[in-house]
Amino acid sequence: MIARAILRYLQEHRDAKDTLEGIAQWWLLKEGREHSLAEVERAVALLLSRSLVVETRRGALPPFYQLNHTAQHQIAEFERVSPEEET
């Protein structure tokens, strides 16, 4: 699942932050996977809805996303959920 891959990347690179395009282009391609921007957007929306990542808006520029460092318990819980249970 894309959301898990994004979360894995963020846990390995705790200070990483990027736009949807950057996540698709750099974070996920490093894992050898290519995903559409719409797929990445859905995955980031899921992570946002669970407060696992935070969004920072910068005026007219695209927002960027980074790990919510205060959500370690929720992240561990998210990782325990089986892929079939994720939406």
Helices and strands as residue ranges (DSSP letters): H 2-12, E 17-18, H 20-22, I 23-27, G 29-31, H 37-49, E 53-58, E 61-67, H 72-80, G 83-85
